[in-house]
Amino acid sequence: MVVEEPDRSALLRAVAQTLGQEAADTLSELLPPSGDRPATKRDIDGVLTAMNARFEGTNAQFDAMNAQFKTMDMRFDTMNEQFTALGAQVGGYGISLDDKLDNVVDRVTASFARRISDAVTTQTRTLVFSQLGALVVIAALAFGLR
């Protein structure tokens, strides 16, 4: 039989009327409150059942997550294979692309070197003719002044 708090209070009032307040206080100290009663086997079984149900739900969620991770791993493996195949295809093109790029670089370098050489030649001719002209002017002035 479960004793509720109202029943406990009624008992203490009856003891106080019959035996006095001091006896009711002593009895109150001896009786545990209703919330402090020890757990029964039925209580423990109920808690264990609830915990097991929660753990089963959590395990089901983890199993679902593991299945999703396995699916993602398979997708990543497929993508990795596709990238590997693509890399092999691009690698085959890379040899011819490297050769083509080397040819373009060689042509640009040769064109640049030719333009530099032409510019230096033109500049040298201009400098030589300018100095010759200056030498002639200086010689004419030197001989003309005497």
Beta strands, then each sheet from edge to edge (+ up, - down):
end
